[in-house]
Amino acid sequence: MNNNKPRDIKERTFTFALEIVRLCQRFEKCSDVSRTLGKQLLRSGTSIGANVEEAQAGQSMADFVSKYTVALKEARETIYWLRLFRASDSSKADQLDALIQEAGELSRIIGSIVVSAKKGKTK
């Protein structure tokens, strides 16, 4: 997922969501447990980018911060679901490890955006 050049947060969260969608499509062919967990992962993993996108049109600084804060919460939740899948199915370990790493990086970036916005340095 990393190509060593900075990418726009909107592009990066969209690419991440696409990877989550592709992963969850494979879970549809698995057990009920995997499908259920996959739905949770799909919701949180795609919500990150949706909230980042919504924040771009925030009506106020408070709205901007609120949307990014939700994106941060969704990123943290996504890490949880990915870790749970990783612990329960090692067959996809490499892919899951890469997604866990990217979700962690997104969390840190989004957290930094929230802190900067609260200090009045963003938007």
N, C-alpha and C positions, 0 to 999 in steps of 0.2 A: 504494500500500500504506500510506502514511502518512496519518493523518487528524489530526495535530497534538495528539493527546491521549495521555498515557502508557497503555500497554497492558501487561497481565500477560504475562510472558515465555512462559508456557504457551500463551496465546491467540496471541501473536505467532508463535511457532514452529509452531503448528498451521496458522495462515493461510499461513505461508511454505511449509510442506509441501504444502498444498493447491494452491498455485500451481505448485509443482514437479511434482506429479502431473498437473495439467492440461497443463503444457508437455510432459512426457514422453509423454502420450497422443498428442500430435501427432507425436512422433518415431516412433511405431510405424508410421506410414504412409510413412516416409521410407526412405532407404538403410540397408543393413546397418550401416554405420559410425555413422549417427545413432542407430539403435536400440541398438547396443552402448554408445555413449557415454551415451545416455539412461538405460540401465539403471544405469550407474555413478552418474549424477546422481540418479536416483530413490532409490537406496540411501542415498547420503550426505545428500541434501536432506531426506529424511523421518526419518532417524536423529537429526537434531538435536533435534527435538521429542520423539521417543520417549525419548531420554536425559534431557532436561529433565523429562519426566513421571516417569520412573523415579527421578530424584534426589529428587523430592518425598517419596518413601517410603524414602529412604535409611536404612539401619539404624544408621548412625553418621555422624559428620562426615566421616570418611575415605571412606565410601561415597558420600556427597553430593558431595564434591569430585571423586571418581573419575568419577561419572556426568556431572558438568558438564564435566570435562576431556575426556571422550570427545565430548560435544556440541560443544565448542570445536574439537576436531580434525575432526569431521565438517563443521562450518561452514566451516573453512578448505579442506577437500577440495571442498566444494560450490562455493566461489568458483573453485577451479581448473577444475572441469568447466564451469561457466558461462562463464568466460573462454575456454576452449577452444571451446565452441560459438559464442561471440560472434566469435572470430577466424575461424572457419571458415564462418559463415553470417550475413552482415550483414542478412538479411531480417527477422530478429527482434531487431534491435539494441536498440530501445527497451525491449521487454519484458525482454531479457537484462540490459540496463544497470540497470533497476529491481531485478531480482532480485540482481544482483551488489552493488548498494548495500545492499539489505536484508540480505543474507548478511554483508556487512562490518559493518553495525550490530549484527547479532545476535552476531557474533564479539566485538565490543568489549564488549557487555553481558555476555555469558557469561564472557568473560575477567575482567571486573570482579567478577562474582559469585564466581568461583574465587579471586581474590585476597582478597576480603573474607572468604570462608569460611575460607581458610587463616589469616587473622588472627583468626578466631573471632567475626566480626561477623554471620554469616548462620546461619540455621537454628536 
